[in-house]
């Protein structure tokens, strides 16, 4: 008789964590279209960045179907907008530059 465990915990937990994609922090950004500045708060504090495409960023925020996600590891603000035929929506990434 062979026993197979379906809910077995992997022996190498650090490798499993490293393989998971970076999780974003939900934020509510404030965008200044004239200067291109993007400001938001996270649990670690206040962040102020610059965007080369503030108009496109504001348009994406107006069409957002989920909270924008800040991914600090890659300095990207990800906004999910609706897309026909895609239940989860389309994720748009905006690379932000620190001041």
Number of C-alpha atoms within 10 A of each C-alpha: 3 3 5 7 6 6 6 7 8 9 8 8 9 9 10 10 10 9 8 8 7 12 11 15 16 18 17 15 21 14 21 15 16 8 11 17 21 22 16 16 15 12 8 6 7 9 13 16 16 18 21 15 14 19 15 13 22 16 10 21 21 10 12 18 15 16 15 23 20 24 17 13 9 10 15 17 24 25 22 20 18 16 11 7 7 8 8 12 16 16 18 16 18 19 17 21 14 12 8
